[in-house]
Amino acid sequence: MNKLVLSTVITPEVQGDEQFFARKARAKDFDGLMDPIIGFDHFELKKDIFGPHPHAGMSAISYVFENSAPYHSIDSRGNNIVITPGSLLWTYAGKGVVHSEFPVPDGATVEGLQLFVNIPAHKKQEDPKSVFIDKAKIPEIKEEGVRVRVVCGETGNVTNKVETPDELTLLHIFIEAGKEFSHQLPAQWSGTVFAIEGYFDFITSQTTTEIEEGMVMAMAESNFDEPLKFIGITNCQLLLISGKPLHEQLFSKGAMVMDSEEALANADENYKKGKMGFIEIEGKTRKVIKPV
């Protein structure tokens, strides 16, 4: 009978400059306890820093915070979506897609979470697809001193009804000092807690941990449903991300993540040959080149 295993608490460094900076957490630093999460960036940006770039074998999820400027996403499959504040775009890359994301207007500050999630090996060659979850489709729990946005997945008896490519729960939790919120982590699921601001006590069946702004903690491996409790020490804001681990080996190059060296080399070759398509930028114009 496996009990819940907790990672050490890590505070990833903030990297970047005034045009783009991010706190980057990566699964390799958490002893596999984030799986299926590959990693995430809590970011702010004002420019199209990255330009068009490929993704394959994973999902890139852009969740834009409510106080953010809009974030425009264009990909080589012809999806053209403005991610409005408080909304989410799930780009399921499958066998490969090229995308470009940029603030609206240029120079405005976008703040949000870029989340990278592994895709099961047997699904890595599926066609790409995109799922947009508009702010209006995100249910909220509102209690005295507590607000929880069920961005995807479920908590308690509240479920986000938008179907996503893979099962994942993402909760954006706001708690005032002295108030609390509880969530049940399903048996054999992983959970990752990230403190956006403030201080709170994070209580599990194993221990109580004080977590503050910028800290990340992961957990997994329990054979039981695990009660998780968050109690605000100050007014605080945090994210809880949870999913079912895949326990698969990863081979990566940039944002292409495959299950073998051969599959990774094939994905890279497909990108170079235009099989994922491309996006050409001329001035302020972005032209979609469809996959060959």
JOGITA-V876885 format. One line per field, one symbol per residue. burial: # if it has 9 or more other C-alpha atoms within 8 Angstrom, else .. A space follows every 50 residues. Layout:
burial: ???
//
This chain:
burial: ...####....#......#########..#..################.. .#.############..##########.#...################## ####.#.############.#.##...#.######.###.#....##### #####..###...#...##########.###.###.############## ####......#############.#####################..... ##..######..##..##.##..#######.......####.
//
